[in-house]
Amino acid sequence: MEYIFRNNKDSGQLILKKEEEKFQDYFSDTNNESKLYTIVWNKGDKQKVIIDNIEYEFEANAVLPIMMSQSFRFEHPLDIISWQFNQEFYCIANHDAEVGCVGFVFYGPSPTMFVQLEKEHKETMNRLFVLFEEEFLSNEDIKAEMLRMLLVRLIIQITRLAKKQYLGTNTAFDDKFNIIRQFNLQVEIHYRKEHQVQFYANLLNKSPKTISNIFSLYSKKTPTQVIQERIIAEAKRLFYYTDKSVKEIADMLGFNEVAHFSKFFKNCTSQSPSELKKLTKPNK
């Protein structure tokens, strides 16, 4: 079952899926239809989910937010309920304050954040799903706004649970943790061109040393690691799912010289781009 809403005014798109046997998504650097934020709910037993070729355990009654452009597939897709939306329908960055730090589930302490639902939370999710269904079937003029309001409710619910499970609190974030979220968000926006902590520190009106000190309090990674891992993730995605050359990928990721990119890639992965390209070729 699939419901699709498209807003002709602003190209906004929201998709609700349930029990779709072939529900999966593969990265495409040219297809804008694939650039959707995804929230999935596993209503069945524990299963495996593969995100960008990395396998994770997806517990029963857990929710998983997935970044746009990530590739994913599920062991048992028939047990999955999903909500997918593009930035035109709801922009994470522009509405961050509106929903109480919504960016936490997409740009927070973990790039893959599994949020466990207790019994009462499961009932809330079921009620929300019914409301979504009813609204998708309606023909009212305010359908877009009603669906957007329901999406906000969904994200707020998941954010509250995630904050409690990952931070041990559901109170408002303090300023320092917000800086980490904003850093991660800016990396997502600029990583293809900007590779230095100094650039992101300037955007946040902080010194690189201050940013590093804050990361040491709230994160297992350094700011440099966050930038490097985002670049490597995108490079691997392009190797896995496109036929682009090493030079083309280096250019896309802001490296002026292939040799510089190859050295960077090998330092981060212990594998050269050409070696990875050979390994992924049979899978394309």
DRENTI-794106 format. One record per residue (C-alpha): y, x, z; residue in one letter. Coordinates in steps of 0.001 Angstrom, whole numbers, plus 500000, padded with zeros to 6 digits. Example, Ala and Ser with C-alpha at 12.3 -4.5 7.8 and 13.67 -1.06 7.14 Angstrom:
495500512300507800a498940513670507140s
This chain:
500000500000500000m503379501344499026e506921499988499367y509771501672497522i513487501038497938f515990502633495573r519714502172495967n521395502152492549n524791502863494111k524002506283495554d520430507139494380s519175506712497940g515420506305498254q513110505213501062l509325504931500698i506853503402503142l503146504087502613k500009502943504382k496356503608503574e497134505431500347e493954507232499328e495760509876497268k498764510403499513f499833514039499167q502778515969497824d503074519216495947y506148521376495730f508109521347492493s511271523332491967d512371520991489159t511301517512490287n513956515923492515n511549513078493313e509595515514495507s512631516449497602k511960513977500386l511904514277504148y508575512893505368t507497511441508705i503751510803508994v501805509006511695w498071509608512095n496610506287513241k493006507489512955g490950510234514548d491907513889514626k492022515362511143q493224518406509273k496550518620507476v497409521464505117i501125522276504800i502148524944502303d498549526215502269n498366526531506070i495831524368507904e496736522528511143y494954520114513479e496594516693513336f495683514863516533e495013511128516708a498132509032517388n500446511921516612a503556511988514457v504502514875512191l507930515390510539p507660517397507295i510584519126505619m511558518191502090m509953520275499330s506993521213501528q503554520657500025s500997518782502091f497658517034501945r495529515264504538f491817515287505283e491831511487505736h494922510049504001p493725506471504528l494549506881508247d498149507877507514i501344505816507666i504351507601506204s508083507202505774w509802509307503101q513519509454502355f515935511619500423n519300513009501506q521147510328499565e519485507621501653f519977509432504946y521476512910505279c520168514794508311i523186517085508535a525883514421508139n524346512041510682h523220514572513292d525471513227516047a524749509592515209e521130509706516326v521358512192519151g520420515493517518c518087514159514867v517901517652513428g515709518662516355f512491517382514738v513227519082511412f515238522132512511y514219522579516145g512042525130517973p508974524723515765s508794524481511959p505737522235512305t506263519837515187m503440517496516206f504641514714518513v501986512929520555q502257509160521126l501237507505524377e500012503896524450k503466502355524879e504893504547522131h502126503461519770k503067499829520379e506708500626519618t505707502344516370m503582499355515372n506515496996515946r508797499251513913l506287499332511075f506193495515510975v509998495386510878l510045497881508015f507541495767506082e509577492609506587e512757494319505460e511166495823502360f510049492325501356l513471490768501908s516045490218499161n519204490302501233e522341492087500067d522374494225503203i518801495427502682k519871499076502305a521780499057505598e518989497284507450m516415499809506241l518740502657507166r519173501232510669m515395500992511087l514999504587509928l517556505671512530v515555503839515218r512388505590514069l513990509040514144i515567508424517548i512190507398518973q510468510511517611i513324512789518689t513222511535522289r509473512120522510l509728515527520847a512481516677523211k510411515643526200k507228517314524926q508785520524523618y511611521020526117l510303519163529148g513334516871529144t514793513939527285n518354514598528403t521109515770526075a520764519250524642f522928521949526089d525344523809523830d523184526903523507k520142525083522212f522343523200519756n523463526534518346i519832527340517467i519459524019515671r522690524540513784q521616528083512885f518300526773511506n520105524042509574l522536526507507995q519662528813507066v518010525903505273e521207525311503309i522073528928502428h518902531059502609y518615531481498825r521860533438498758k522629534617502288e520168536898504089h522252538365506909q522688537060510460v526413537917510246q526976535200507640f525438532470509828y527136533758512966a530493533426511186n529702529820510254l529051529063513929l532082531040515126n529858533353517145k529066537042517029s525618538162515810p524964539556519303k525728536175520906t523393534433518468i520625536939519227s521078536486522984n520841532701522657i517669532973520554f516113535194523217s516523532323525697l515184529443523589y513070530847520788s510126533170520272k511778534385517069k514885536411516407t517623535121514058p516558537713511483t512969536485511634q514104532905511045v515935533946507870i513118536174506642q510388533608507292e512327530928505420r512701533224502403i509012534192502513i507912530540502835a509893529634499729e508605532653497833a504990531751498637k505656528152497643r506944529303494263l503953531614493798f501464528887494753y502884525995492784y504783527425489800t504177529938487042d507431531801487617k507395535577487388s508136537889490298v511525538649488743k512397534948488398e511463534286492026i513435537314493186a516495536015491305d516102532520492767m515992533956496284l519116536092495952g517623539529495297f519428541546492646n516495543922492120e512794543150491884v511999546362493739a514112545248496699h512378541853496767f508913543427496482s509626545800499364k511010542953501496f507997540737500712f505459543455501511k507206544418504742n507041540784505892c503533539889504670t501685543233504216s501031542073500665q502931542726497461s504229539805495337p502033540896492425s498933540834494653e499720537332495867l500443536152492331k496982537321491208k495311535512494115l497132532224493540t496744532124489757k493274530430489786p494602527689492084n497504526552489912k
